[in-house]
Amino acid sequence: MTLKPMGRIRRLPTPEDGLRAMAERAPQAEAFAESWLLRVRPFLVMVYGLRRRIATVAVLVMAVSLFVHVMFGANGMIVYKNKRAEYESLRKQIQQVERQNDGYTQQIQGFKSDQGAIEKEAREQLGYAKPGEYVYVPAEQPKPTTPEVNRSTKR
């Protein structure tokens, strides 16, 4: 078995190589940083001079956005007022239904214990009568007819 020649073996860079490359490129990096600072410095000086105004505007924007969220957001004051009105309306309906329910309960108790109440309901609802009594039923009122307007005439 013969060994084949391996060609070029790649050498890994050493830490000293990295330091040497950084030292060689240091003047270029310094020149780039200096040119960048010359371009950006006027803007930074202007921002530093206006820092109070910028902070005031930022606080104002945050306050306005918070106000809009509190008033018109998903759980804002307007939605809260609508829900409160709906709650009051439903509470009144519940009270009305409870009063009706109490009335029906009393009526049921009356039917269970009072023969006169049963007789009264039978006479009113079903039109029953005792022998020898007459039941008077009022005639229905005719519905008023509205005159038809001839719409085919010219104006």
Beta strands, then each sheet from edge to edge (+ up, - down):
end
